[in-house]
Amino acid sequence: MSKQYIQAIQDPIFELIAKASLNLGIRSYVIGGFVRDYLLHRNVPKDIDIVAQGSGINLAKEVANLIPGHTKISVFKTFGTAMIRHQELEVEFVGARRESYSSDSRKPLVEDGSLEDDQNRRDFTINALAISLNQDDYGKLLDPFDGISDLQNQLIRTPLDPDITYSDDPLRMMRAIRFASQLNFKIEEESFQAIKRNVHRIEIISNERIVDELHKIILSEKPSQGLKLLFQTGLLSKILPELTNLQGIEEKEGQTHKDNFWHTLEVVDNIAKNTDDLWLRWAALLHDIGKAPTKRFDKKIGWTFHSHEFVGAKMVYAIFKRLRMPLNDKMKYVQKLVMMSSRPIVLAQDIVTDSAVRRLIFDAGDYIEDLMTLCEADITTKNPRRFKKYSNNFKIVRQKISEVEQRDHIRNFQPPISGEQIMETFNIKPSREIGLIKEAIKEAILEGEIPNQYDEAYEFMLKRGKKLGLTPVNNKK
Ligand code: CTP
């Protein structure tokens, strides 16, 4: 028996499970993600799946009995599973089963079965690897589908005919792509073709589950790997048609535009090098989403995507709503970044002035750093001269942001003069003039005519009031 597998089950919890199984006279195995990730030298997961040839619930109860003190156990009777939390671990117990599926549901018909039956019903060979927790062969690897070779060859393969595996549970199409993206694996050709054939079955899967997988793809080291597979299999046009609509290059009168789909994938890969923030990566994925519906050809200026940022921000809401993603501050954050995604590049094309930077900080507020990260990722030009120019200009923008911010405190701008002060100074009631003066003060600060300070703003208010025919009655400077 290989020492390697014994090594995988060093945590004392496994001995307890082995003892509990012995007490009950049933056989048990650790299976799935724990074994896979251990063998891949990834961080060993804190959730462990145990399969028992017998009642998983009884085994969980027996394990809980063996742990001194009070151990929390959750029983899910309808699923025949139970979970215990022990220290940092979450251990899930299930009885080995055979499953058969009907075509209109993800919910299978379940019967008791052997370990092999249970391994058969699993999604991929690399997830069907099990290690014995039984006295007679403790630590033995049970690998009926040669998942070990697939781990070595970095291959996603189903234990059964892939058409059956995917049709039984169409979420597995997303999982296949997610694992390929996370682990940098290839999907076996037959499996890939089966996904293509079964794409329509994704319709029976809830949006929440789809999005869960999508998040994991987006969070992988090189998200384009998964996104590309989603596109090639046809899943992406089912899940995010707004994105696949960006694909393609049109030519009119000899003028073309870039393929905004492939460009987007590059941007997502670029940003993935600089941030692990899921929502910032989402913003990168959706930053050009408004370009498909706004695309026009103008004989004089060529291809335009007028107001695509604005349209895109609206689409973000529709996408989040449809996919049942949170419609909270995360959505607003993505919307804002999409809305502002062209601002820094416009800046960087020109000479970067302080006032333009102040306006950018004013509008972006606390999102300014993230916006810069997005825009830097957006430079995908293959022209080295242009690449250098934009990167340098962004460096200047970043430097100016920190200088201007230190001096002018524009981020989360609070007007130095309040509406009340204006009313008191000129002895006027709430009126249009107050708004005009406030706006003028803000503009003067952003334009750099006056610093963001009380005294200067006060003087400015007096002058501005005078222009509007107002006389100060209360000079409280
Ligand atoms: N499984 C399956 N089909 C699914 C989901 C899960 O066959 N649609 C099986 C696989 O054997 C998997 C195990 O159940 O390894 C546990 O599933 P889960 O915890 O969702 O995934 P992990 O493989 O543990 O991976 P991760 O934690 O990265 O999601």
Boltz pocket constraint, residues with backbone or C-beta under 6 A from the ligand:
constraints:
  - pocket:
      binder: B
      contacts: [[A, 31], [A, 32], [A, 33], [A, 34], [A, 45], [A, 47], [A, 49], [A, 121], [A, 122], [A, 123], [A, 124], [A, 127], [A, 128], [A, 169], [A, 171], [A, 172], [A, 175]]
      max_distance: 6.0
